[in-house]
Amino acid sequence: MSTVQMKINGNPVEVPADYTLLAAAKMVNVNIPTLCYHPDLPAWAACGICVVKLENSPKMVRACATPVAEGMSIITHDPELHQIRKTVLELILSTHPNSCLTCGRNGSCELQRLAAEFGIREQPYEIRLKDLPKDDSTPSIVLNPEKCINCGRCAIVCQQVQGVWALEFVGRGDGTVIAPAANLTLDDSPCIKCGQCSAHCPVGAIFEKDQTRNFLNAVNDEKKHVVVQIAPAVRVAIGEGFDTDPGCVCTKKTYAALRRLGADAVFDTNFAADLTIMEEGSELVQRLTEGSGPLPQITSCCPAWTDYMEKYYYDMIPNFSTAKSPMMMQGAMTKTYYAEKANVDPKDIFSVAIMPCTAKKYEITRDDNMFASGQQDVDLVLTTRELIRLIKASGIDFKMLPDEDADSPIGEYAGAGTIFGNTGGVMEAAIRTAYALVTGEEMENYDIEAVRGMDGVRRGVVDFKGTPVKVAVAHGMGNVKELLDEVRAARDAGEEPPYHFIEVMACRGGCIAGGGQPYATTDEIRERRIAGLYADDKASEVRCSHQNPAITKIYSDFLGAPLSEKSHHLLHTTYQPRPLYKK
């Protein structure tokens, strides 16, 4: 790795030659303030807060977008730079509502934090607020343009990382807003509800639709039997809301917290992840051995991805697994199998899912298949962030909670279920079971390194006792085009498909970095959350979905067999082409 010699605040340093000034300063523990910058995104120097001085030059440059150079000497902090940064903040605040106490980002707002750090106590500039309505047209996220500071993060992540192009700069000068093209609502735009815009927004301009009151109303209703499930990725992120390290596995404390919040039964979506593998894995085996459908088979667990597929790649609907997501399978089992076992009327069950994903709020009513039990299978979705707020507001000392187990009969899970929460995890879990179904034997090594890692697209071949199975993984919606265009080209040319099985997750890193997870997610935090899930898998007594005794029992007692008529009705779905723009 090539390096350069330079000075930062008069101190000689050696830094990698491909660093920016911001990265170089961070390397030597010098904090340059930023607002528009995010480590996930290409720097575009919009806000100007990160300006630094070039020594012996009248020029100031923006540290986030300026590369280091041999012999460069910079000043990162002095009274003049302090005043410039403070002035920039004051100008931003002059067009920003002073409503912190009622804002969803109160306490986690980057603008609020910088204003406090720079000691801003009064407003020297004329207040010029935008009188713009909220856009709450989707069931997942709310866009509040009054609070937008035009940092551009949401548009960049939507366009360049996700490849969706639901958000862009509209207008010019003081009239610039970030919105869908032609000022359509989000629901009328190509938005896939992934929530990466809200995860990257530094202020309260985009946030998840808060439904914590719905949960409190349900637990306070004596007629309702409240059942809660928690997703794989929640367990390695929820602790961050209570000052634990990213990746800390807080599964059993989360069960305990939900009971103290008033849940009548607590289950784990990991159970349904194992169920998904039985259905999806069996579907894959049928395609491989019987030619029951086109290859490659493509995963369908991520609702933002299925929404994207129906809008951009609807010609590949036949390739999609018809298996529902684990959340929806769990909902269907809650209001059928569990209701029968517990002797509870399904009409009285209020089914809640704690999810890392804002698109899950949309998924629960996406079509009639989400009412397979005869009722709405999942009544309410809360994000990890919403659950953290509920726990804090309820006076629960999360870190001091005792460890508690999930309830039976749909709470037990294999290690395969827990790795659903990270990129490559669905693929790895499916391979473990598909291998056993095809060969009649267990894999010698359950750790499938070919599908692990953080590369945007990963390819590999898994040996099924002499039969090579070609697999691919993509995460971050913008990466899927490369794979699907490959598949399309082979199909249109009448050639063999380049892969047998493809996993796609809409968010970088998978669900562990979903749009409803704790803020300030970076690749370092992603990797620690992923490591937590793999550790949970490794520590599991049972690591394959088909080995989970609770899964064996639900088939023998209730479903019959994977892909049976009953399982198709309750656990599978259909897809349809959807227009990019509704109007």
MIZA-499569 format. One record per residue (C-alpha): residue number from 1; z, y, x. Coordinates in steps of 0.05 Angstrom, whole numbers, padded with zeros to 5 digits. Last residue first. Example, Ala and Ser with C-alpha at 12.3 -4.5 7.8 and 13.67 -1.06 7.14 Angstrom:
% MIZA-499569
     i       zz       yy       xx
     2    00143   -00021    00273
     1    00156   -00090    00246
END
This chain:
% MIZA-499569
     i       zz       yy       xx
   583   -00240    00166   -00996
   582   -00206    00101   -00976
   581   -00226    00108   -00903
   580   -00231    00047   -00857
   579   -00250    00004   -00916
   578   -00215   -00064   -00925
   577   -00247   -00133   -00919
   576   -00204   -00188   -00950
   575   -00152   -00236   -00925
   574   -00115   -00297   -00953
   573   -00045   -00324   -00948
   572   -00004   -00386   -00931
   571    00069   -00405   -00935
   570    00086   -00414   -01008
   569    00021   -00440   -01039
   568   -00004   -00475   -00977
   567    00065   -00506   -00966
   566    00063   -00535   -01036
   565   -00007   -00563   -01029
   564    00011   -00593   -00962
   563   -00011   -00558   -00898
   562    00051   -00582   -00862
   561    00086   -00638   -00900
   560    00128   -00649   -00961
   559    00153   -00579   -00973
   558    00221   -00592   -01004
   557    00268   -00646   -00978
   556    00227   -00679   -00923
   555    00194   -00614   -00901
   554    00258   -00574   -00904
   553    00294   -00629   -00866
   552    00247   -00632   -00807
   551    00252   -00556   -00801
   550    00328   -00559   -00801
   549    00325   -00613   -00748
   548    00285   -00568   -00701
   547    00243   -00615   -00657
   546    00177   -00592   -00688
   545    00193   -00521   -00668
   544    00203   -00537   -00595
   543    00260   -00514   -00550
   542    00320   -00551   -00577
   541    00385   -00543   -00539
   540    00369   -00470   -00531
   539    00390   -00435   -00466
   538    00318   -00430   -00441
   537    00295   -00398   -00506
   536    00352   -00347   -00504
   535    00334   -00332   -00431
   534    00261   -00323   -00451
   533    00283   -00274   -00505
   532    00326   -00234   -00457
   531    00270   -00232   -00405
   530    00225   -00202   -00458
   529    00277   -00147   -00471
   528    00282   -00133   -00397
   527    00206   -00130   -00389
   526    00199   -00082   -00447
   525    00254   -00038   -00418
   524    00217   -00032   -00352
   523    00152   -00022   -00389
   522    00183    00037   -00426
   521    00217    00044   -00493
   520    00249    00112   -00503
   519    00267    00100   -00577
   518    00302    00039   -00606
   517    00254   -00009   -00643
   516    00217    00009   -00707
   515    00147    00017   -00678
   514    00150   -00050   -00643
   513    00167   -00056   -00569
   512    00200   -00125   -00572
   511    00148   -00141   -00624
   510    00094   -00150   -00571
   509    00094   -00123   -00501
   508    00046   -00067   -00521
   507    00043   -00066   -00596
   506   -00011   -00097   -00641
   505    00001   -00169   -00623
   504   -00058   -00217   -00616
   503   -00058   -00291   -00599
   502   -00124   -00327   -00589
   501   -00138   -00402   -00594
   500   -00199   -00445   -00578
   499   -00233   -00396   -00531
   498   -00303   -00379   -00505
   497   -00334   -00405   -00570
   496   -00394   -00451   -00556
   495   -00460   -00414   -00563
   494   -00501   -00396   -00625
   493   -00518   -00328   -00597
   492   -00482   -00293   -00654
   491   -00421   -00336   -00643
   490   -00419   -00324   -00568
   489   -00427   -00249   -00578
   488   -00374   -00247   -00632
   487   -00324   -00285   -00589
   486   -00334   -00238   -00530
   485   -00330   -00178   -00576
   484   -00265   -00207   -00601
   483   -00235   -00211   -00532
   482   -00253   -00142   -00506
   481   -00237   -00110   -00573
   480   -00166   -00137   -00571
   479   -00143   -00091   -00516
   478   -00137   -00027   -00558
   477   -00088   -00060   -00605
   476   -00035   -00067   -00551
   475   -00027   -00141   -00537
   474   -00081   -00193   -00523
   473   -00072   -00267   -00508
   472   -00125   -00319   -00493
   471   -00130   -00395   -00496
   470   -00178   -00450   -00474
   469   -00155   -00520   -00490
   468   -00178   -00570   -00438
   467   -00175   -00643   -00461
   466   -00151   -00690   -00406
   465   -00080   -00698   -00430
   464   -00078   -00632   -00470
   463   -00091   -00589   -00408
   462   -00079   -00515   -00422
   461   -00131   -00465   -00399
   460   -00115   -00391   -00390
   459   -00133   -00320   -00407
   458   -00091   -00257   -00408
   457   -00110   -00189   -00436
   456   -00065   -00128   -00432
   455   -00030   -00155   -00370
   454    00044   -00157   -00385
   453    00062   -00229   -00367
   452    00064   -00298   -00398
   451    00005   -00338   -00426
   450   -00012   -00376   -00363
   449    00062   -00387   -00347
   448    00071   -00439   -00400
   447    00145   -00458   -00395
   446    00153   -00522   -00435
   445    00144   -00567   -00375
   444    00135   -00642   -00384
   443    00102   -00631   -00451
   442    00123   -00679   -00506
   441    00078   -00737   -00527
   440    00038   -00757   -00588
   439   -00023   -00726   -00555
   438   -00049   -00680   -00610
   437    00015   -00666   -00649
   436    00057   -00660   -00585
   435    00008   -00612   -00553
   434    00004   -00572   -00617
   433    00080   -00564   -00616
   432    00087   -00536   -00546
   431    00021   -00499   -00553
   430    00045   -00462   -00615
   429    00108   -00438   -00582
   428    00069   -00412   -00522
   427    00017   -00377   -00565
   426    00070   -00345   -00608
   425    00107   -00322   -00546
   424    00048   -00293   -00509
   423    00071   -00222   -00523
   422    00143   -00221   -00542
   421    00184   -00232   -00606
   420    00156   -00301   -00621
   419    00199   -00322   -00561
   418    00258   -00335   -00609
   417    00223   -00388   -00650
   416    00204   -00431   -00591
   415    00277   -00435   -00570
   414    00290   -00473   -00634
   413    00321   -00445   -00697
   412    00377   -00455   -00747
   411    00385   -00404   -00803
   410    00350   -00435   -00862
   409    00402   -00484   -00889
   408    00450   -00456   -00869
   407    00483   -00391   -00851
   406    00476   -00357   -00783
   405    00533   -00363   -00733
   404    00586   -00312   -00714
   403    00605   -00279   -00649
   402    00664   -00233   -00657
   401    00651   -00158   -00664
   400    00678   -00114   -00608
   399    00610   -00087   -00586
   398    00590   -00070   -00657
   397    00651   -00028   -00674
   396    00634   -00020   -00748
   395    00648    00048   -00778
   394    00597    00041   -00834
   393    00555    00100   -00809
   392    00547    00066   -00742
   391    00525    00000   -00772
   390    00477    00035   -00819
   389    00447    00076   -00763
   388    00435    00014   -00720
   387    00404   -00020   -00780
   386    00355    00037   -00790
   385    00335    00036   -00716
   384    00323   -00040   -00719
   383    00276   -00028   -00777
   382    00296   -00042   -00849
   381    00250   -00083   -00895
   380    00266   -00092   -00969
   379    00249   -00138   -01027
   378    00220   -00198   -00989
   377    00190   -00253   -01033
   376    00174   -00208   -01092
   375    00186   -00258   -01148
   374    00147   -00319   -01170
   373    00161   -00351   -01103
   372    00091   -00333   -01078
   371    00099   -00258   -01088
   370    00072   -00238   -01019
   369    00008   -00275   -01036
   368   -00005   -00222   -01089
   367   -00025   -00170   -01037
   366    00003   -00122   -00984
   365    00071   -00117   -01019
   364    00118   -00142   -00965
   363    00068   -00124   -00910
   362    00076   -00049   -00916
   361    00149   -00047   -00895
   360    00130   -00098   -00841
   359    00083   -00046   -00812
   358    00145   -00008   -00788
   357    00162   -00063   -00738
   356    00225   -00086   -00703
   355    00248   -00120   -00767
   354    00312   -00131   -00806
   353    00289   -00167   -00870
   352    00324   -00162   -00937
   351    00318   -00208   -00997
   350    00356   -00187   -01060
   349    00369   -00251   -01098
   348    00386   -00245   -01172
   347    00317   -00262   -01197
   346    00318   -00324   -01152
   345    00375   -00351   -01195
   344    00427   -00380   -01146
   343    00444   -00454   -01143
   342    00454   -00450   -01068
   341    00406   -00507   -01053
   340    00355   -00483   -01105
   339    00359   -00410   -01084
   338    00352   -00433   -01011
   337    00289   -00472   -01024
   336    00256   -00422   -01071
   335    00276   -00349   -01063
   334    00297   -00356   -00990
   333    00239   -00401   -00973
   332    00189   -00348   -00996
   331    00225   -00294   -00957
   330    00228   -00336   -00895
   329    00153   -00349   -00899
   328    00142   -00274   -00907
   327    00183   -00257   -00846
   326    00152   -00314   -00805
   325    00082   -00284   -00818
   324    00038   -00321   -00866
   323   -00006   -00378   -00842
   322   -00079   -00369   -00860
   321   -00099   -00371   -00787
   320   -00156   -00323   -00777
   319   -00224   -00349   -00754
   318   -00253   -00345   -00825
   317   -00234   -00270   -00827
   316   -00279   -00257   -00767
   315   -00330   -00214   -00804
   314   -00271   -00170   -00824
   313   -00267   -00145   -00753
   312   -00252   -00069   -00760
   311   -00217   -00060   -00826
   310   -00190   -00130   -00843
   309   -00175   -00140   -00769
   308   -00135   -00076   -00764
   307   -00093   -00096   -00825
   306   -00083   -00165   -00795
   305   -00061   -00132   -00729
   304   -00012   -00085   -00763
   303    00015   -00144   -00802
   302    00029   -00186   -00739
   301    00038   -00260   -00751
   300   -00036   -00277   -00761
   299   -00057   -00314   -00699
   298   -00131   -00327   -00685
   297   -00164   -00395   -00687
   296   -00223   -00396   -00640
   295   -00258   -00432   -00669
   294   -00286   -00442   -00738
   293   -00252   -00485   -00791
   292   -00238   -00557   -00809
   291   -00273   -00583   -00747
   290   -00231   -00647   -00750
   289   -00198   -00650   -00682
   288   -00194   -00578   -00658
   287   -00195   -00545   -00726
   286   -00144   -00594   -00753
   285   -00100   -00584   -00691
   284   -00102   -00509   -00701
   283   -00081   -00515   -00774
   282   -00024   -00561   -00753
   281   -00002   -00509   -00703
   280   -00005   -00454   -00755
   279    00036   -00493   -00805
   278    00087   -00523   -00758
   277    00087   -00460   -00716
   276    00101   -00418   -00777
   275    00161   -00461   -00795
   274    00189   -00450   -00725
   273    00179   -00376   -00736
   272    00212   -00386   -00803
   271    00276   -00409   -00768
   270    00268   -00351   -00719
   269    00272   -00305   -00780
   268    00347   -00318   -00779
   267    00392   -00323   -00839
   266    00452   -00284   -00863
   265    00482   -00296   -00932
   264    00523   -00252   -00979
   263    00508   -00188   -00939
   262    00561   -00134   -00947
   261    00557   -00090   -00885
   260    00611   -00134   -00854
   259    00565   -00194   -00863
   258    00508   -00156   -00829
   257    00553   -00138   -00770
   256    00573   -00211   -00759
   255    00500   -00234   -00758
   254    00484   -00178   -00710
   253    00542   -00199   -00666
   252    00512   -00269   -00664
   251    00443   -00247   -00642
   250    00463   -00195   -00590
   249    00420   -00220   -00532
   248    00424   -00164   -00480
   247    00352   -00147   -00463
   246    00364   -00073   -00456
   245    00436   -00061   -00431
   244    00490   -00046   -00481
   243    00505    00025   -00502
   242    00512    00014   -00577
   241    00442    00031   -00599
   240    00417   -00009   -00540
   239    00450   -00070   -00571
   238    00396   -00072   -00624
   237    00342   -00087   -00573
   236    00348   -00161   -00552
   235    00369   -00187   -00621
   234    00316   -00147   -00659
   233    00258   -00182   -00624
   232    00268   -00249   -00659
   231    00271   -00219   -00730
   230    00335   -00217   -00771
   229    00342   -00245   -00842
   228    00387   -00217   -00897
   227    00406   -00246   -00965
   226    00439   -00201   -01017
   225    00459   -00236   -01082
   224    00454   -00180   -01132
   223    00495   -00175   -01196
   222    00554   -00142   -01161
   221    00510   -00083   -01140
   220    00543   -00049   -01081
   219    00504   -00093   -01032
   218    00439   -00071   -01065
   217    00455    00003   -01067
   216    00473    00001   -00993
   215    00407   -00032   -00977
   214    00366    00018   -01017
   213    00404    00074   -00983
   212    00381    00048   -00916
   211    00309    00058   -00936
   210    00285    00108   -00884
   209    00210    00113   -00879
   208    00199    00108   -00804
   207    00188    00173   -00766
   206    00134    00222   -00747
   205    00148    00297   -00735
   204    00221    00285   -00716
   203    00214    00299   -00642
   202    00189    00263   -00579
   201    00136    00223   -00617
   200    00122    00159   -00579
   199    00157    00109   -00626
   198    00132    00148   -00686
   197    00059    00143   -00664
   196    00070    00070   -00646
   195    00089    00059   -00718
   194    00042   -00001   -00729
   193    00023    00026   -00799
   192   -00050    00005   -00791
   191   -00076    00076   -00800
   190   -00152    00077   -00814
   189   -00141    00137   -00861
   188   -00129    00141   -00936
   187   -00056    00119   -00928
   186   -00046    00169   -00872
   185   -00067    00226   -00918
   184   -00134    00259   -00905
   183   -00135    00324   -00866
   182   -00210    00317   -00853
   181   -00192    00268   -00797
   180   -00120    00243   -00799
   179   -00068    00292   -00776
   178   -00044    00331   -00716
   177   -00044    00405   -00731
   176   -00078    00464   -00699
   175   -00074    00529   -00739
   174   -00044    00569   -00681
   173   -00108    00557   -00642
   172   -00157    00508   -00672
   171   -00161    00457   -00729
   170   -00148    00382   -00731
   169   -00122    00346   -00669
   168   -00127    00271   -00682
   167   -00092    00213   -00717
   166   -00121    00149   -00749
   165   -00162    00135   -00687
   164   -00144    00060   -00685
   163   -00157    00042   -00612
   162   -00083    00026   -00602
   161   -00075    00053   -00531
   160   -00128    00108   -00528
   159   -00132    00131   -00600
   158   -00065    00120   -00632
   157   -00027    00128   -00567
   156   -00064    00193   -00551
   155   -00057    00221   -00622
   154    00018    00207   -00624
   153    00030    00236   -00554
   152   -00008    00300   -00569
   151    00048    00349   -00551
   150    00027    00389   -00612
   149    00100    00409   -00627
   148    00100    00376   -00696
   147    00162    00392   -00738
   146    00124    00423   -00796
   145    00074    00366   -00791
   144    00123    00316   -00823
   143    00087    00248   -00822
   142    00127    00192   -00855
   141    00120    00119   -00836
   140    00119    00051   -00870
   139    00105    00053   -00945
   138    00045    00099   -00933
   137    00033    00164   -00971
   136    00094    00200   -00943
   135    00056    00259   -00915
   134    00102    00318   -00912
   133    00076    00385   -00935
   132    00059    00443   -00888
   131    00088    00513   -00885
   130    00085    00522   -00810
   129    00142    00563   -00781
   128    00132    00627   -00743
   127    00201    00652   -00719
   126    00193    00715   -00677
   125    00217    00705   -00606
   124    00285    00714   -00573
   123    00318    00654   -00608
   122    00391    00644   -00589
   121    00435    00591   -00556
   120    00387    00557   -00508
   119    00431    00527   -00454
   118    00374    00494   -00415
   117    00405    00425   -00422
   116    00418    00436   -00497
   115    00346    00458   -00510
   114    00322    00398   -00469
   113    00363    00349   -00511
   112    00339    00379   -00577
   111    00267    00375   -00553
   110    00276    00302   -00534
   109    00305    00284   -00601
   108    00353    00225   -00601
   107    00416    00258   -00629
   106    00381    00284   -00692
   105    00315    00246   -00695
   104    00318    00232   -00769
   103    00327    00307   -00782
   102    00380    00332   -00830
   101    00427    00362   -00778
   100    00369    00385   -00734
    99    00339    00433   -00786
    98    00319    00493   -00744
    97    00245    00483   -00759
    96    00198    00491   -00699
    95    00150    00548   -00687
    94    00198    00592   -00648
    93    00227    00529   -00616
    92    00162    00518   -00577
    91    00165    00590   -00551
    90    00238    00581   -00531
    89    00221    00516   -00495
    88    00166    00550   -00455
    87    00214    00607   -00439
    86    00266    00558   -00413
    85    00215    00525   -00369
    84    00192    00591   -00340
    83    00264    00614   -00330
    82    00283    00550   -00292
    81    00221    00555   -00250
    80    00240    00626   -00230
    79    00313    00607   -00215
    78    00293    00548   -00170
    77    00276    00475   -00181
    76    00217    00430   -00163
    75    00193    00462   -00098
    74    00135    00426   -00067
    73    00108    00410    00002
    72    00042    00373    00010
    71    00029    00344    00079
    70   -00013    00286    00054
    69   -00027    00292   -00020
    68    00010    00275   -00085
    67   -00029    00273   -00150
    66   -00020    00328   -00202
    65   -00017    00306   -00276
    64    00058    00300   -00290
    63    00077    00353   -00238
    62    00040    00410   -00271
    61    00020    00459   -00216
    60    00043    00527   -00195
    59    00000    00566   -00147
    58    00023    00626   -00106
    57    00022    00583   -00043
    56    00069    00575    00016
    55    00105    00518   -00019
    54    00068    00491   -00080
    53    00113    00506   -00139
    52    00130    00460   -00197
    51    00110    00459   -00270
    50    00141    00403   -00313
    49    00151    00446   -00375
    48    00076    00460   -00381
    47    00069    00430   -00451
    46    00000    00398   -00450
    45   -00005    00367   -00381
    44   -00052    00309   -00399
    43   -00014    00250   -00370
    42   -00043    00182   -00389
    41    00006    00146   -00435
    40    00060    00092   -00430
    39    00101    00135   -00381
    38    00107    00191   -00433
    37    00093    00264   -00416
    36    00091    00318   -00471
    35    00163    00338   -00460
    34    00180    00337   -00386
    33    00238    00360   -00342
    32    00233    00345   -00267
    31    00290    00299   -00246
    30    00298    00289   -00171
    29    00323    00219   -00155
    28    00278    00207   -00094
    27    00229    00162   -00133
    26    00233    00210   -00192
    25    00205    00265   -00149
    24    00146    00221   -00128
    23    00133    00200   -00200
    22    00130    00272   -00223
    21    00087    00293   -00164
    20    00037    00239   -00183
    19    00035    00174   -00145
    18   -00028    00139   -00118
    17   -00011    00153   -00045
    16    00056    00117   -00050
    15    00113    00161   -00025
    14    00144    00180    00042
    13    00194    00236    00038
    12    00213    00297    00081
    11    00265    00341    00046
    10    00248    00415    00037
     9    00252    00413   -00039
     8    00205    00354   -00039
     7    00166    00346    00025
     6    00105    00303    00039
     5    00083    00242    00079
     4    00032    00198    00044
     3    00030    00123    00031
     2   -00021    00067    00030
     1    00000    00000    00000
END
